């Protein structure tokens, strides 16, 4: 689900840079349209000190990560494409022609298109790296969800204030979709935050640092404390469930029942001791909860694992 939301957020950003991406995609389509064109591209690549087997991957429009890889590789050959525009007549003639549907082909990318794509790829790399991290199959990833969410949100907020108006619009479009899915933490599964707290390299510190960097909280230490208290309480509640303890009064069959034939205990009328017995039961439950809370406090107070430890195994 987390990756699905990430895909939707990035796609909204891509829409804002739609034309620049189309211009670059168009030159990539050209070199893939025939073996002779690809060979000519490689000739120019060799002149620019690239491999004779140089190639730019085609993207799949519905998969943003393939678009990211296409742009990332195409940018490395920017000088090659720009030289082809200036020197190779068949290359420029291609863009003056109409496509198979009779529509005028889009022009090749200009300097501003390459510059916008470069800034976008640099920004998009954060999302690409997060996708790879959360897609891992041989390492635990649940502890990464919340910290990835915080990190991406911080980057989006930074880009919203970017001096480049185009990148600012890209980030704002992504922020709208981001807030739709991850803006209200009360509607999110608390387990994704607890999983991060249970990483002994993070505990509550990672959440504290991350939340403080978000604009919506700023320097409000009170709100940060309240949020961390909430995460801690969620952890205590979850721990209680694993220990088989309820945080509400456990209702059981009354210890003394009125059979209608008098008191079998010889200790007085029916129900006389129920209040006391229930009081003891509440005290036992509370003691168990306090013990669990103390275990959680002890874990949080213990020294944190160093992130640089090469032998650390989360599991």
DOTOR-442045 format. One record per residue (C-alpha): y, x, z. Coordinates in steps of 0.1 Angstrom, whole numbers, plus 5000, padded with zeros to 4 digits. Layout:
BEGIN
YXZ ...
This chain:
BEGIN
500050005000 502450285009 501950454974 502350114957 505750074973 506650434964 505850354928 508050054928 510950234944 510850524919 510550284889 513850124899 515450474899 514050544865 515650234851 519050374859 518350684839 516550494811 518450624781 518350994791 514650974796 514150794762 516151064744 513851334759 510751134753 511751094717 511751474710 508351504728 506951224706 508151414676 506251734683 503151534691 503351324659 501551594637 499851924641 502452094617 505351974640 503552104671 502952434653 506652464644 507652384680 505352664692 506952904667 510352834683 508752864718 507453204710 510953314699 512053204734 509353424750 507053134758 503253114751 502053044715 500052754731 503152594746 502952214749 504951934765 502751644779 503351294767 504051044795 502550704801 505550464805 503950264833 503150574854 506250734868 504451054879 503451124843 507151074833 508151314860 505651574846 506851524811 510551574821 509651874843 507852054815 510351944788 513252094809 511552434807 511652414770 515252274769 516452584750 513652554725 514552194717 518252264715 517552554691 515452314669 518352074668 520652334655 518352514631 515452294619 516652044593 513451824593 513851784631 517351644628 516351434597 513651264618 516351114641 518350984612 515350784599 514150444610 510950394629 507850194619 509549874631 512649934610 514850034639 517050334640 515550614660 517350734691 519251054689 517951374704 519151454740 522551594745 523751834772 524551554797 521051404791 519351724800 521651774830 520951424843 517251474838 517351804856 519051644886 516651354886 513551574884 514751774913 515251454933 511951304921 509951604932 510151484968 508451154958 505851334936 504951574965 504651284989 502351104965 500151404963 500051445001 499151085007 496551074980 494551354995 490851265000 489551555021 492251565048 493751295071 496851135058 497650845081 499851065103 501951145072 503050795063 505850735087 507251095084 507151065046 508950735048 511650885070 512051195048 512350995016 514850755032 516951055043 516951205008 517850864993 520850825016 522051175008 521851104971 523750774975 526850994984 526151244956 529151364936 527351284904 527950914898 524850864878 522551014905 524450814931 523650494911 519950604908 519750654946 521450324953 519050134931 516150304949 517650234983 517749854976 514049854969 513350094997 515049865022 513149565009 509849725018 510649965046 514049855059 512849645088 510449845111 509749525131 507849395101 505849715096 502449795111 503149995143 499950195137 501750405110 504150525137 501450565163 499450785139 502351025137 502751035175 499051115178 499551435158 500051685186 502351885163 504751585163 504351355192 507551165198 509751455187 509351405150 510351035153 513351125174 514551385150 513851165119 515650855133 518751055143 519151175108 519350815094 522750675089 521950345105 521450515138 523750815136 524450965170 523350655189 521050805214 520550475232 519050315201 516850625194 515550605230 514850235227 512950285194 510850575209 510150365240 508850095217 506550335198 505350465232 504650115244 502750035212 500650345219 499950235255 498949895243 496650025216 495150275241 494549985265 492649795239 490450095232 489850115270 488949755271 491949655292 494249365284 497949385291 497949015301 496148855330 492448845323 491248485329 487848455342 485748175358 487148105393 485248295420 485147975441 484447645425 484647295440 481247145436 482246835454 479746895482 481747115504 482247485507 479147705501 480848015513 481647905548 485148045544 487147735542 488147475516 487547525479 490247735462 491547875495 490948235485 491548195447 495148315449 494148625468 491248705445 493448655415 495948885431 493349155435 492349105399 495949155387 496349465408 493149615394 494349535358 497749685366 496150005381 494050045350 497150005328 499050255349 496250495346 496350455308 500050495307 499750815328 497250945303 499650875274 502551035294 500351335301 499551375263 503251345255 504251595282 501651855272 502752145251 502952065214 500752235189 502552495167 502852385131 502252745120 498852765136 496452825106 493352725126 494652385137 492452095127 493951745134 490551575135 
